[in-house]
């Protein structure tokens, strides 16, 4: 198959497409994490975290 006048194998197309998909999903995940971390935790979330930490420490 020729693309832009150069011979390209189907495997190269698949490799390129999977690389683009990986880059897009990683970029989306990073931006989603940044957006979620911009709001401070609520009091209920902090209390739940402290309860979880206390329960983990008291377990043998």
ABEGO torsion letter per residue (X at the ends): XBBGGBBBBAAAAAAAAAAAAAAAAAAAAAAAAAAAAABBBBAAAAAAAAAAAAAAAABX
